[in-house]
Amino acid sequence: MHTCKDAIELLRAYLEGELEVKDKTALEEHLGACAPCVEFVETYRRTPDLCKKALEAKMPADLSGSLKAFLRKHTVS
Ligand SMILES: [Zn+2]
């Protein structure tokens, strides 16, 4: 079972369409048991860049550290 930190790394690849099949299976397993991560994916997909700081503020504390790094990588433009 992956932790949320592991899942965030996989989610990044997943959202960029670069996730390997074996990792996708592991991620889907995690998402099946972790509502906050599911909510993150759903919300992230429909969140404009300008709103991502607000999204970040709503995340559970145990995800926020990984998420900050994730969002920094993901929002370079
Ligand atoms: Zn999770």
N, CA, C, O and the ligand as a Tripos MOL2 file, in Angstrom:
@<TRIPOS>MOLECULE
protein
  309   307    78     0     0
PROTEIN
NO_CHARGES

@<TRIPOS>ATOM
      1 N           0.8440   -1.2120    0.0000 N.3       1 MET1
      2 CA          0.0000    0.0000    0.0000 C.3       1 MET1
      3 C           0.8720    1.2540    0.0000 C.2       1 MET1
      4 O           1.8050    1.3800    0.7940 O.2       1 MET1
      5 N           0.5560    2.1560   -0.8870 N.am      2 HIS2
      6 CA          1.3080    3.3990   -0.9450 C.3       2 HIS2
      7 C           0.8280    4.3820    0.1200 C.2       2 HIS2
      8 O          -0.3440    4.3930    0.4990 O.2       2 HIS2
      9 N           1.7560    5.1990    0.5890 N.am      3 THR3
     10 CA          1.3650    6.3270    1.4200 C.3       3 THR3
     11 C           0.9230    7.4670    0.5080 C.2       3 THR3
     12 O           1.0960    7.4100   -0.7090 O.2       3 THR3
     13 N           0.3540    8.4970    1.1140 N.am      4 CYS4
     14 CA         -0.0880    9.6460    0.3160 C.3       4 CYS4
     15 C           1.1050   10.3340   -0.3450 C.2       4 CYS4
     16 O           0.9820   10.8450   -1.4580 O.2       4 CYS4
     17 N           2.2560   10.3510    0.3270 N.am      5 LYS5
     18 CA          3.4420   10.9630   -0.2860 C.3       5 LYS5
     19 C           3.8210   10.2280   -1.5630 C.2       5 LYS5
     20 O           4.1100   10.8550   -2.5820 O.2       5 LYS5
     21 N           3.8200    8.9040   -1.5110 N.am      6 ASP6
     22 CA          4.0940    8.1190   -2.7130 C.3       6 ASP6
     23 C           3.0400    8.4050   -3.7730 C.2       6 ASP6
     24 O           3.3490    8.5620   -4.9540 O.2       6 ASP6
     25 N           1.7980    8.4700   -3.3300 N.am      7 ALA7
     26 CA          0.6950    8.6650   -4.2560 C.3       7 ALA7
     27 C           0.8250   10.0070   -4.9840 C.2       7 ALA7
     28 O           0.5290   10.1090   -6.1740 O.2       7 ALA7
     29 N           1.2690   11.0260   -4.2590 N.am      8 ILE8
     30 CA          1.4180   12.3470   -4.8800 C.3       8 ILE8
     31 C           2.4290   12.2980   -6.0170 C.2       8 ILE8
     32 O           2.2270   12.9080   -7.0670 O.2       8 ILE8
     33 N           3.5130   11.5700   -5.8020 N.am      9 GLU9
     34 CA          4.5060   11.4270   -6.8670 C.3       9 GLU9
     35 C           3.8850   10.7430   -8.0850 C.2       9 GLU9
     36 O           4.1050   11.1570   -9.2230 O.2       9 GLU9
     37 N           3.1110    9.6940   -7.8290 N.am     10 LEU10
     38 CA          2.4480    8.9860   -8.9230 C.3      10 LEU10
     39 C           1.3910    9.8640   -9.5780 C.2      10 LEU10
     40 O           1.1990    9.8300  -10.7930 O.2      10 LEU10
     41 N           0.7110   10.6500   -8.7510 N.am     11 LEU11
     42 CA         -0.3330   11.5320   -9.2860 C.3      11 LEU11
     43 C           0.2460   12.5420  -10.2620 C.2      11 LEU11
     44 O          -0.3650   12.8700  -11.2790 O.2      11 LEU11
     45 N           1.4310   13.0270   -9.9350 N.am     12 ARG12
     46 CA          2.0730   14.0000  -10.8160 C.3      12 ARG12
     47 C           2.2920   13.3830  -12.2040 C.2      12 ARG12
     48 O           1.9520   13.9840  -13.2240 O.2      12 ARG12
     49 N           2.8580   12.1890  -12.2210 N.am     13 ALA13
     50 CA          3.0710   11.4900  -13.4870 C.3      13 ALA13
     51 C           1.7410   11.1680  -14.1640 C.2      13 ALA13
     52 O           1.5980   11.2690  -15.3820 O.2      13 ALA13
     53 N           0.7780   10.7790  -13.3370 N.am     14 TYR14
     54 CA         -0.5460   10.4240  -13.8520 C.3      14 TYR14
     55 C          -1.1940   11.6070  -14.5630 C.2      14 TYR14
     56 O          -1.7350   11.4670  -15.6610 O.2      14 TYR14
     57 N          -1.1330   12.7710  -13.9260 N.am     15 LEU15
     58 CA         -1.7670   13.9620  -14.4980 C.3      15 LEU15
     59 C          -1.0260   14.4450  -15.7370 C.2      15 LEU15
     60 O          -1.5950   15.1520  -16.5690 O.2      15 LEU15
     61 N           0.2420   14.0640  -15.8610 N.am     16 GLU16
     62 CA          1.0230   14.4420  -17.0400 C.3      16 GLU16
     63 C           0.9700   13.3500  -18.1090 C.2      16 GLU16
     64 O           1.5760   13.4880  -19.1720 O.2      16 GLU16
     65 N           0.2520   12.2780  -17.8300 N.am     17 GLY17
     66 CA          0.0940   11.1930  -18.7930 C.3      17 GLY17
     67 C           1.3480   10.3550  -18.9580 C.2      17 GLY17
     68 O           1.5520    9.7350  -20.0010 O.2      17 GLY17
     69 N           2.1960   10.3350  -17.9230 N.am     18 GLU18
     70 CA          3.4780    9.6330  -18.0270 C.3      18 GLU18
     71 C           3.5640    8.4300  -17.0930 C.2      18 GLU18
     72 O           4.6440    7.8760  -16.8900 O.2      18 GLU18
     73 N           2.4520    8.0340  -16.5360 N.am     19 LEU19
     74 CA          2.4830    6.9680  -15.5410 C.3      19 LEU19
     75 C           2.5450    5.5930  -16.2090 C.2      19 LEU19
     76 O           1.7870    5.3040  -17.1360 O.2      19 LEU19
     77 N           3.4620    4.7520  -15.7200 N.am     20 GLU20
     78 CA          3.5450    3.3840  -16.2270 C.3      20 GLU20
     79 C           2.3530    2.5700  -15.7390 C.2      20 GLU20
     80 O           1.7400    2.8770  -14.7170 O.2      20 GLU20
     81 N           2.0440    1.5250  -16.4990 N.am     21 VAL21
     82 CA          0.8440    0.7290  -16.1960 C.3      21 VAL21
     83 C           0.8920    0.1470  -14.7880 C.2      21 VAL21
     84 O          -0.1070    0.1770  -14.0700 O.2      21 VAL21
     85 N           2.0540   -0.3850  -14.3880 N.am     22 LYS22
     86 CA          2.1430   -0.9930  -13.0480 C.3      22 LYS22
     87 C           1.9470    0.0570  -11.9520 C.2      22 LYS22
     88 O           1.3600   -0.2250  -10.9080 O.2      22 LYS22
     89 N           2.4460    1.2700  -12.2040 N.am     23 ASP23
     90 CA          2.2620    2.3370  -11.2240 C.3      23 ASP23
     91 C           0.8230    2.8350  -11.2080 C.2      23 ASP23
     92 O           0.2910    3.2210  -10.1670 O.2      23 ASP23
     93 N           0.2100    2.8170  -12.3850 N.am     24 LYS24
     94 CA         -1.1840    3.2460  -12.4480 C.3      24 LYS24
     95 C          -2.0660    2.3240  -11.6160 C.2      24 LYS24
     96 O          -2.9830    2.7810  -10.9340 O.2      24 LYS24
     97 N          -1.7880    1.0400  -11.6730 N.am     25 THR25
     98 CA         -2.5350    0.0770  -10.8700 C.3      25 THR25
     99 C          -2.3510    0.3670   -9.3850 C.2      25 THR25
    100 O          -3.3130    0.3600   -8.6180 O.2      25 THR25
    101 N          -1.1070    0.6230   -8.9890 N.am     26 ALA26
    102 CA         -0.8260    0.9230   -7.5830 C.3      26 ALA26
    103 C          -1.5290    2.2130   -7.1570 C.2      26 ALA26
    104 O          -2.0690    2.3090   -6.0550 O.2      26 ALA26
    105 N          -1.5100    3.1850   -8.0400 N.am     27 LEU27
    106 CA         -2.1610    4.4560   -7.7200 C.3      27 LEU27
    107 C          -3.6670    4.2740   -7.5680 C.2      27 LEU27
    108 O          -4.2750    4.7980   -6.6360 O.2      27 LEU27
    109 N          -4.2550    3.5310   -8.4870 N.am     28 GLU28
    110 CA         -5.7030    3.3100   -8.4190 C.3      28 GLU28
    111 C          -6.0800    2.5590   -7.1480 C.2      28 GLU28
    112 O          -7.1440    2.7810   -6.5690 O.2      28 GLU28
    113 N          -5.1710    1.6510   -6.7180 N.am     29 GLU29
    114 CA         -5.3860    0.9630   -5.4510 C.3      29 GLU29
    115 C          -5.4300    1.9660   -4.2990 C.2      29 GLU29
    116 O          -6.3010    1.9050   -3.4310 O.2      29 GLU29
    117 N          -4.4730    2.8820   -4.3130 N.am     30 HIS30
    118 CA         -4.4310    3.8960   -3.2580 C.3      30 HIS30
    119 C          -5.6730    4.7840   -3.3130 C.2      30 HIS30
    120 O          -6.2840    5.0800   -2.2850 O.2      30 HIS30
    121 N          -6.0340    5.2000   -4.5090 N.am     31 LEU31
    122 CA         -7.2010    6.0770   -4.6550 C.3      31 LEU31
    123 C          -8.4730    5.3840   -4.1930 C.2      31 LEU31
    124 O          -9.4160    6.0330   -3.7390 O.2      31 LEU31
    125 N          -8.4930    4.0480   -4.3140 N.am     32 GLY32
    126 CA         -9.6570    3.2960   -3.8730 C.3      32 GLY32
    127 C          -9.8480    3.3420   -2.3690 C.2      32 GLY32
    128 O         -10.9410    3.0790   -1.8670 O.2      32 GLY32
    129 N          -8.7710    3.6800   -1.6430 N.am     33 ALA33
    130 CA         -8.8330    3.6600   -0.1840 C.3      33 ALA33
    131 C          -8.5520    5.0230    0.4310 C.2      33 ALA33
    132 O          -8.4730    5.1380    1.6540 O.2      33 ALA33
    133 N          -8.3990    6.0550   -0.3860 N.am     34 CYS34
    134 CA         -7.9680    7.3440    0.1470 C.3      34 CYS34
    135 C          -8.7730    8.4840   -0.4760 C.2      34 CYS34
    136 O          -8.4290    8.9850   -1.5470 O.2      34 CYS34
    137 N          -9.8260    8.8810    0.1930 N.am     35 ALA35
    138 CA        -10.7020    9.9320   -0.3070 C.3      35 ALA35
    139 C          -9.9890   11.2650   -0.5510 C.2      35 ALA35
    140 O         -10.2560   11.9080   -1.5660 O.2      35 ALA35
    141 N          -9.0830   11.7110    0.3510 N.am     36 PRO36
    142 CA         -8.4080   12.9940    0.1020 C.3      36 PRO36
    143 C          -7.6380   13.0180   -1.2130 C.2      36 PRO36
    144 O          -7.6330   14.0370   -1.9030 O.2      36 PRO36
    145 N          -6.9840   11.9060   -1.5730 N.am     37 CYS37
    146 CA         -6.2350   11.8720   -2.8240 C.3      37 CYS37
    147 C          -7.1760   11.9040   -4.0300 C.2      37 CYS37
    148 O          -6.8780   12.5490   -5.0350 O.2      37 CYS37
    149 N          -8.2900   11.2210   -3.9310 N.am     38 VAL38
    150 CA         -9.2880   11.2570   -5.0100 C.3      38 VAL38
    151 C          -9.7870   12.6800   -5.1890 C.2      38 VAL38
    152 O          -9.9080   13.1760   -6.3090 O.2      38 VAL38
    153 N         -10.0690   13.3180   -4.0830 N.am     39 GLU39
    154 CA        -10.5840   14.6790   -4.1330 C.3      39 GLU39
    155 C          -9.5440   15.6130   -4.7420 C.2      39 GLU39
    156 O          -9.8690   16.5290   -5.4980 O.2      39 GLU39
    157 N          -8.2780   15.3540   -4.3910 N.am     40 PHE40
    158 CA         -7.2020   16.1620   -4.9510 C.3      40 PHE40
    159 C          -7.1770   16.0640   -6.4760 C.2      40 PHE40
    160 O          -7.0980   17.0810   -7.1660 O.2      40 PHE40
    161 N          -7.2430   14.8500   -6.9970 N.am     41 VAL41
    162 CA         -7.2120   14.6530   -8.4500 C.3      41 VAL41
    163 C          -8.3850   15.3640   -9.1120 C.2      41 VAL41
    164 O          -8.2240   16.0930  -10.0900 O.2      41 VAL41
    165 N          -9.5630   15.1340   -8.5540 N.am     42 GLU42
    166 CA        -10.7720   15.7340   -9.1280 C.3      42 GLU42
    167 C         -10.6860   17.2510   -9.1210 C.2      42 GLU42
    168 O         -11.0030   17.9110  -10.1100 O.2      42 GLU42
    169 N         -10.2560   17.7860   -7.9990 N.am     43 THR43
    170 CA        -10.2060   19.2370   -7.8610 C.3      43 THR43
    171 C          -9.0930   19.8340   -8.7030 C.2      43 THR43
    172 O          -9.2620   20.8780   -9.3340 O.2      43 THR43
    173 N          -7.9540   19.1580   -8.7040 N.am     44 TYR44
    174 CA         -6.8000   19.6760   -9.4470 C.3      44 TYR44
    175 C          -7.1230   19.8090  -10.9230 C.2      44 TYR44
    176 O          -6.7430   20.7890  -11.5630 O.2      44 TYR44
    177 N          -7.8160   18.8320  -11.4580 N.am     45 ARG45
    178 CA         -8.1200   18.8120  -12.8890 C.3      45 ARG45
    179 C          -8.9820   19.9810  -13.3200 C.2      45 ARG45
    180 O          -8.8980   20.4270  -14.4640 O.2      45 ARG45
    181 N          -9.8140   20.4850  -12.4120 N.am     46 ARG46
    182 CA        -10.6920   21.5680  -12.8300 C.3      46 ARG46
    183 C         -10.3370   22.8860  -12.1500 C.2      46 ARG46
    184 O         -11.1450   23.8140  -12.1160 O.2      46 ARG46
    185 N          -9.1240   22.9610  -11.6100 N.am     47 THR47
    186 CA         -8.7020   24.1830  -10.9380 C.3      47 THR47
    187 C          -7.7700   25.0030  -11.8250 C.2      47 THR47
    188 O          -6.7190   24.5090  -12.2340 O.2      47 THR47
    189 N          -8.1390   26.2440  -12.1270 N.am     48 PRO48
    190 CA         -7.2220   27.1140  -12.8750 C.3      48 PRO48
    191 C          -5.9790   27.4130  -12.0460 C.2      48 PRO48
    192 O          -6.0250   27.3760  -10.8170 O.2      48 PRO48
    193 N          -4.8630   27.7100  -12.7220 N.am     49 ASP49
    194 CA         -3.5970   27.9550  -12.0220 C.3      49 ASP49
    195 C          -3.7330   28.9640  -10.8890 C.2      49 ASP49
    196 O          -3.1630   28.7850   -9.8130 O.2      49 ASP49
    197 N          -4.4850   30.0110  -11.1390 N.am     50 LEU50
    198 CA         -4.5910   31.0780  -10.1470 C.3      50 LEU50
    199 C          -5.2570   30.6090   -8.8560 C.2      50 LEU50
    200 O          -5.0610   31.2080   -7.7990 O.2      50 LEU50
    201 N          -6.0260   29.5630   -8.9420 N.am     51 CYS51
    202 CA         -6.7610   29.0710   -7.7690 C.3      51 CYS51
    203 C          -6.0280   27.9630   -7.0300 C.2      51 CYS51
    204 O          -6.5160   27.4920   -6.0030 O.2      51 CYS51
    205 N          -4.8780   27.5340   -7.5200 N.am     52 LYS52
    206 CA         -4.2240   26.3720   -6.9270 C.3      52 LYS52
    207 C          -3.7040   26.6470   -5.5180 C.2      52 LYS52
    208 O          -3.5690   25.7190   -4.7210 O.2      52 LYS52
    209 N          -3.4160   27.8920   -5.2040 N.am     53 LYS53
    210 CA         -3.0070   28.2020   -3.8320 C.3      53 LYS53
    211 C          -4.1600   27.9800   -2.8670 C.2      53 LYS53
    212 O          -3.9590   27.5180   -1.7440 O.2      53 LYS53
    213 N          -5.3580   28.3080   -3.3030 N.am     54 ALA54
    214 CA         -6.5340   28.0870   -2.4670 C.3      54 ALA54
    215 C          -6.7680   26.5930   -2.2760 C.2      54 ALA54
    216 O          -7.1080   26.1420   -1.1830 O.2      54 ALA54
    217 N          -6.5830   25.8410   -3.3390 N.am     55 LEU55
    218 CA         -6.7210   24.3820   -3.2580 C.3      55 LEU55
    219 C          -5.7260   23.8240   -2.2500 C.2      55 LEU55
    220 O          -6.0670   22.9830   -1.4180 O.2      55 LEU55
    221 N          -4.5080   24.2970   -2.3380 N.am     56 GLU56
    222 CA         -3.4380   23.8440   -1.4520 C.3      56 GLU56
    223 C          -3.8130   24.0770    0.0070 C.2      56 GLU56
    224 O          -3.5560   23.2320    0.8650 O.2      56 GLU56
    225 N          -4.4180   25.2230    0.2800 N.am     57 ALA57
    226 CA         -4.7820   25.5820    1.6460 C.3      57 ALA57
    227 C          -5.8470   24.6500    2.2080 C.2      57 ALA57
    228 O          -5.9860   24.5280    3.4250 O.2      57 ALA57
    229 N          -6.5920   23.9990    1.3380 N.am     58 LYS58
    230 CA         -7.6720   23.1290    1.7880 C.3      58 LYS58
    231 C          -7.2210   21.6870    2.0000 C.2      58 LYS58
    232 O          -7.9850   20.8660    2.5080 O.2      58 LYS58
    233 N          -5.9780   21.3740    1.6110 N.am     59 MET59
    234 CA         -5.5240   19.9890    1.7150 C.3      59 MET59
    235 C          -5.2510   19.6040    3.1630 C.2      59 MET59
    236 O          -4.9070   20.4490    3.9890 O.2      59 MET59
    237 N          -5.4120   18.3070    3.4610 N.am     60 PRO60
    238 CA         -5.0370   17.8230    4.7980 C.3      60 PRO60
    239 C          -3.5630   18.0960    5.0740 C.2      60 PRO60
    240 O          -2.7460   18.1150    4.1530 O.2      60 PRO60
    241 N          -3.2280   18.3040    6.3340 N.am     61 ALA61
    242 CA         -1.8670   18.6930    6.7040 C.3      61 ALA61
    243 C          -0.8250   17.6790    6.2480 C.2      61 ALA61
    244 O           0.2760   18.0670    5.8560 O.2      61 ALA61
    245 N          -1.1490   16.3980    6.2900 N.am     62 ASP62
    246 CA         -0.1450   15.3920    5.9350 C.3      62 ASP62
    247 C           0.1520   15.3660    4.4440 C.2      62 ASP62
    248 O           1.1310   14.7530    4.0180 O.2      62 ASP62
    249 N          -0.6740   16.0180    3.6550 N.am     63 LEU63
    250 CA         -0.4250   16.0890    2.2230 C.3      63 LEU63
    251 C           0.2290   17.4020    1.8180 C.2      63 LEU63
    252 O           0.8260   17.4900    0.7450 O.2      63 LEU63
    253 N           0.1240   18.4050    2.6500 N.am     64 SER64
    254 CA          0.4600   19.7510    2.2010 C.3      64 SER64
    255 C           1.9300   19.9070    1.8220 C.2      64 SER64
    256 O           2.2470   20.6270    0.8750 O.2      64 SER64
    257 N           2.8350   19.2420    2.5500 N.am     65 GLY65
    258 CA          4.2570   19.3590    2.2320 C.3      65 GLY65
    259 C           4.5760   18.8390    0.8440 C.2      65 GLY65
    260 O           5.2190   19.5260    0.0490 O.2      65 GLY65
    261 N           4.1290   17.6310    0.5520 N.am     66 SER66
    262 CA          4.3440   17.0560   -0.7700 C.3      66 SER66
    263 C           3.6320   17.8720   -1.8310 C.2      66 SER66
    264 O           4.1220   18.0430   -2.9470 O.2      66 SER66
    265 N           2.4810   18.3630   -1.4630 N.am     67 LEU67
    266 CA          1.6720   19.0820   -2.4280 C.3      67 LEU67
    267 C           2.3210   20.3970   -2.8430 C.2      67 LEU67
    268 O           2.2430   20.7940   -4.0050 O.2      67 LEU67
    269 N           2.9530   21.0610   -1.9040 N.am     68 LYS68
    270 CA          3.6220   22.3180   -2.2420 C.3      68 LYS68
    271 C           4.6990   22.0890   -3.2920 C.2      68 LYS68
    272 O           4.7960   22.8340   -4.2680 O.2      68 LYS68
    273 N           5.5050   21.0560   -3.0850 N.am     69 ALA69
    274 CA          6.5470   20.7310   -4.0590 C.3      69 ALA69
    275 C           5.9180   20.3440   -5.3920 C.2      69 ALA69
    276 O           6.3910   20.7270   -6.4620 O.2      69 ALA69
    277 N           4.8360   19.5730   -5.2950 N.am     70 PHE70
    278 CA          4.1280   19.1390   -6.4920 C.3      70 PHE70
    279 C           3.6130   20.3390   -7.2790 C.2      70 PHE70
    280 O           3.7870   20.4120   -8.4950 O.2      70 PHE70
    281 N           2.9890   21.2620   -6.5950 N.am     71 LEU71
    282 CA          2.4060   22.4130   -7.2720 C.3      71 LEU71
    283 C           3.4850   23.3280   -7.8440 C.2      71 LEU71
    284 O           3.3030   23.9210   -8.9080 O.2      71 LEU71
    285 N           4.6080   23.4410   -7.1370 N.am     72 ARG72
    286 CA          5.7040   24.2630   -7.6650 C.3      72 ARG72
    287 C           6.1770   23.6890   -8.9890 C.2      72 ARG72
    288 O           6.3320   24.4200   -9.9680 O.2      72 ARG72
    289 N           6.4070   22.3780   -9.0220 N.am     73 LYS73
    290 CA          6.8570   21.7420  -10.2660 C.3      73 LYS73
    291 C           5.8310   21.9100  -11.3560 C.2      73 LYS73
    292 O           6.1640   22.1100  -12.5240 O.2      73 LYS73
    293 N           4.5740   21.8240  -10.9580 N.am     74 HIS74
    294 CA          3.5030   21.7220  -11.9400 C.3      74 HIS74
    295 C           3.0550   23.0700  -12.4680 C.2      74 HIS74
    296 O           2.4050   23.1320  -13.5120 O.2      74 HIS74
    297 N           3.3800   24.1390  -11.7840 N.am     75 THR75
    298 CA          2.8520   25.4340  -12.1800 C.3      75 THR75
    299 C           3.9250   26.3710  -12.6990 C.2      75 THR75
    300 O           3.6840   27.5700  -12.8340 O.2      75 THR75
    301 N           5.1260   25.8370  -12.9980 N.am     76 VAL76
    302 CA          6.1640   26.6600  -13.6180 C.3      76 VAL76
    303 C           5.6900   27.0890  -14.9990 C.2      76 VAL76
    304 O           5.3620   26.2580  -15.8450 O.2      76 VAL76
    305 N           5.6620   28.3750  -15.2070 N.am     77 SER77
    306 CA          5.2380   28.8530  -16.5290 C.3      77 SER77
    307 C           5.8100   30.2290  -16.7980 C.2      77 SER77
    308 O           5.5660   30.8020  -17.8600 O.2      77 SER77
    309 ZN         -3.7840    9.3210   -0.2050 Zn       78 ZN78
@<TRIPOS>BOND
     1     1     2 1
     2     2     3 1
     3     3     4 2
     4     3     5 am
     5     5     6 1
     6     6     7 1
     7     7     8 2
     8     7     9 am
     9     9    10 1
    10    10    11 1
    11    11    12 2
    12    11    13 am
    13    13    14 1
    14    14    15 1
    15    15    16 2
    16    15    17 am
    17    17    18 1
    18    18    19 1
    19    19    20 2
    20    19    21 am
    21    21    22 1
    22    22    23 1
    23    23    24 2
    24    23    25 am
    25    25    26 1
    26    26    27 1
    27    27    28 2
    28    27    29 am
    29    29    30 1
    30    30    31 1
    31    31    32 2
    32    31    33 am
    33    33    34 1
    34    34    35 1
    35    35    36 2
    36    35    37 am
    37    37    38 1
    38    38    39 1
    39    39    40 2
    40    39    41 am
    41    41    42 1
    42    42    43 1
    43    43    44 2
    44    43    45 am
    45    45    46 1
    46    46    47 1
    47    47    48 2
    48    47    49 am
    49    49    50 1
    50    50    51 1
    51    51    52 2
    52    51    53 am
    53    53    54 1
    54    54    55 1
    55    55    56 2
    56    55    57 am
    57    57    58 1
    58    58    59 1
    59    59    60 2
    60    59    61 am
    61    61    62 1
    62    62    63 1
    63    63    64 2
    64    63    65 am
    65    65    66 1
    66    66    67 1
    67    67    68 2
    68    67    69 am
    69    69    70 1
    70    70    71 1
    71    71    72 2
    72    71    73 am
    73    73    74 1
    74    74    75 1
    75    75    76 2
    76    75    77 am
    77    77    78 1
    78    78    79 1
    79    79    80 2
    80    79    81 am
    81    81    82 1
    82    82    83 1
    83    83    84 2
    84    83    85 am
    85    85    86 1
    86    86    87 1
    87    87    88 2
    88    87    89 am
    89    89    90 1
    90    90    91 1
    91    91    92 2
    92    91    93 am
    93    93    94 1
    94    94    95 1
    95    95    96 2
    96    95    97 am
    97    97    98 1
    98    98    99 1
    99    99   100 2
   100    99   101 am
   101   101   102 1
   102   102   103 1
   103   103   104 2
   104   103   105 am
   105   105   106 1
   106   106   107 1
   107   107   108 2
   108   107   109 am
   109   109   110 1
   110   110   111 1
   111   111   112 2
   112   111   113 am
   113   113   114 1
   114   114   115 1
   115   115   116 2
   116   115   117 am
   117   117   118 1
   118   118   119 1
   119   119   120 2
   120   119   121 am
   121   121   122 1
   122   122   123 1
   123   123   124 2
   124   123   125 am
   125   125   126 1
   126   126   127 1
   127   127   128 2
   128   127   129 am
   129   129   130 1
   130   130   131 1
   131   131   132 2
   132   131   133 am
   133   133   134 1
   134   134   135 1
   135   135   136 2
   136   135   137 am
   137   137   138 1
   138   138   139 1
   139   139   140 2
   140   139   141 am
   141   141   142 1
   142   142   143 1
   143   143   144 2
   144   143   145 am
   145   145   146 1
   146   146   147 1
   147   147   148 2
   148   147   149 am
   149   149   150 1
   150   150   151 1
   151   151   152 2
   152   151   153 am
   153   153   154 1
   154   154   155 1
   155   155   156 2
   156   155   157 am
   157   157   158 1
   158   158   159 1
   159   159   160 2
   160   159   161 am
   161   161   162 1
   162   162   163 1
   163   163   164 2
   164   163   165 am
   165   165   166 1
   166   166   167 1
   167   167   168 2
   168   167   169 am
   169   169   170 1
   170   170   171 1
   171   171   172 2
   172   171   173 am
   173   173   174 1
   174   174   175 1
   175   175   176 2
   176   175   177 am
   177   177   178 1
   178   178   179 1
   179   179   180 2
   180   179   181 am
   181   181   182 1
   182   182   183 1
   183   183   184 2
   184   183   185 am
   185   185   186 1
   186   186   187 1
   187   187   188 2
   188   187   189 am
   189   189   190 1
   190   190   191 1
   191   191   192 2
   192   191   193 am
   193   193   194 1
   194   194   195 1
   195   195   196 2
   196   195   197 am
   197   197   198 1
   198   198   199 1
   199   199   200 2
   200   199   201 am
   201   201   202 1
   202   202   203 1
   203   203   204 2
   204   203   205 am
   205   205   206 1
   206   206   207 1
   207   207   208 2
   208   207   209 am
   209   209   210 1
   210   210   211 1
   211   211   212 2
   212   211   213 am
   213   213   214 1
   214   214   215 1
   215   215   216 2
   216   215   217 am
   217   217   218 1
   218   218   219 1
   219   219   220 2
   220   219   221 am
   221   221   222 1
   222   222   223 1
   223   223   224 2
   224   223   225 am
   225   225   226 1
   226   226   227 1
   227   227   228 2
   228   227   229 am
   229   229   230 1
   230   230   231 1
   231   231   232 2
   232   231   233 am
   233   233   234 1
   234   234   235 1
   235   235   236 2
   236   235   237 am
   237   237   238 1
   238   238   239 1
   239   239   240 2
   240   239   241 am
   241   241   242 1
   242   242   243 1
   243   243   244 2
   244   243   245 am
   245   245   246 1
   246   246   247 1
   247   247   248 2
   248   247   249 am
   249   249   250 1
   250   250   251 1
   251   251   252 2
   252   251   253 am
   253   253   254 1
   254   254   255 1
   255   255   256 2
   256   255   257 am
   257   257   258 1
   258   258   259 1
   259   259   260 2
   260   259   261 am
   261   261   262 1
   262   262   263 1
   263   263   264 2
   264   263   265 am
   265   265   266 1
   266   266   267 1
   267   267   268 2
   268   267   269 am
   269   269   270 1
   270   270   271 1
   271   271   272 2
   272   271   273 am
   273   273   274 1
   274   274   275 1
   275   275   276 2
   276   275   277 am
   277   277   278 1
   278   278   279 1
   279   279   280 2
   280   279   281 am
   281   281   282 1
   282   282   283 1
   283   283   284 2
   284   283   285 am
   285   285   286 1
   286   286   287 1
   287   287   288 2
   288   287   289 am
   289   289   290 1
   290   290   291 1
   291   291   292 2
   292   291   293 am
   293   293   294 1
   294   294   295 1
   295   295   296 2
   296   295   297 am
   297   297   298 1
   298   298   299 1
   299   299   300 2
   300   299   301 am
   301   301   302 1
   302   302   303 1
   303   303   304 2
   304   303   305 am
   305   305   306 1
   306   306   307 1
   307   307   308 2
@<TRIPOS>SUBSTRUCTURE
     1 MET1         2 RESIDUE 1 A MET
     2 HIS2         6 RESIDUE 1 A HIS
     3 THR3        10 RESIDUE 1 A THR
     4 CYS4        14 RESIDUE 1 A CYS
     5 LYS5        18 RESIDUE 1 A LYS
     6 ASP6        22 RESIDUE 1 A ASP
     7 ALA7        26 RESIDUE 1 A ALA
     8 ILE8        30 RESIDUE 1 A ILE
     9 GLU9        34 RESIDUE 1 A GLU
    10 LEU10       38 RESIDUE 1 A LEU
    11 LEU11       42 RESIDUE 1 A LEU
    12 ARG12       46 RESIDUE 1 A ARG
    13 ALA13       50 RESIDUE 1 A ALA
    14 TYR14       54 RESIDUE 1 A TYR
    15 LEU15       58 RESIDUE 1 A LEU
    16 GLU16       62 RESIDUE 1 A GLU
    17 GLY17       66 RESIDUE 1 A GLY
    18 GLU18       70 RESIDUE 1 A GLU
    19 LEU19       74 RESIDUE 1 A LEU
    20 GLU20       78 RESIDUE 1 A GLU
    21 VAL21       82 RESIDUE 1 A VAL
    22 LYS22       86 RESIDUE 1 A LYS
    23 ASP23       90 RESIDUE 1 A ASP
    24 LYS24       94 RESIDUE 1 A LYS
    25 THR25       98 RESIDUE 1 A THR
    26 ALA26      102 RESIDUE 1 A ALA
    27 LEU27      106 RESIDUE 1 A LEU
    28 GLU28      110 RESIDUE 1 A GLU
    29 GLU29      114 RESIDUE 1 A GLU
    30 HIS30      118 RESIDUE 1 A HIS
    31 LEU31      122 RESIDUE 1 A LEU
    32 GLY32      126 RESIDUE 1 A GLY
    33 ALA33      130 RESIDUE 1 A ALA
    34 CYS34      134 RESIDUE 1 A CYS
    35 ALA35      138 RESIDUE 1 A ALA
    36 PRO36      142 RESIDUE 1 A PRO
    37 CYS37      146 RESIDUE 1 A CYS
    38 VAL38      150 RESIDUE 1 A VAL
    39 GLU39      154 RESIDUE 1 A GLU
    40 PHE40      158 RESIDUE 1 A PHE
    41 VAL41      162 RESIDUE 1 A VAL
    42 GLU42      166 RESIDUE 1 A GLU
    43 THR43      170 RESIDUE 1 A THR
    44 TYR44      174 RESIDUE 1 A TYR
    45 ARG45      178 RESIDUE 1 A ARG
    46 ARG46      182 RESIDUE 1 A ARG
    47 THR47      186 RESIDUE 1 A THR
    48 PRO48      190 RESIDUE 1 A PRO
    49 ASP49      194 RESIDUE 1 A ASP
    50 LEU50      198 RESIDUE 1 A LEU
    51 CYS51      202 RESIDUE 1 A CYS
    52 LYS52      206 RESIDUE 1 A LYS
    53 LYS53      210 RESIDUE 1 A LYS
    54 ALA54      214 RESIDUE 1 A ALA
    55 LEU55      218 RESIDUE 1 A LEU
    56 GLU56      222 RESIDUE 1 A GLU
    57 ALA57      226 RESIDUE 1 A ALA
    58 LYS58      230 RESIDUE 1 A LYS
    59 MET59      234 RESIDUE 1 A MET
    60 PRO60      238 RESIDUE 1 A PRO
    61 ALA61      242 RESIDUE 1 A ALA
    62 ASP62      246 RESIDUE 1 A ASP
    63 LEU63      250 RESIDUE 1 A LEU
    64 SER64      254 RESIDUE 1 A SER
    65 GLY65      258 RESIDUE 1 A GLY
    66 SER66      262 RESIDUE 1 A SER
    67 LEU67      266 RESIDUE 1 A LEU
    68 LYS68      270 RESIDUE 1 A LYS
    69 ALA69      274 RESIDUE 1 A ALA
    70 PHE70      278 RESIDUE 1 A PHE
    71 LEU71      282 RESIDUE 1 A LEU
    72 ARG72      286 RESIDUE 1 A ARG
    73 LYS73      290 RESIDUE 1 A LYS
    74 HIS74      294 RESIDUE 1 A HIS
    75 THR75      298 RESIDUE 1 A THR
    76 VAL76      302 RESIDUE 1 A VAL
    77 SER77      306 RESIDUE 1 A SER
    78 ZN78       309 GROUP 0 **** ****
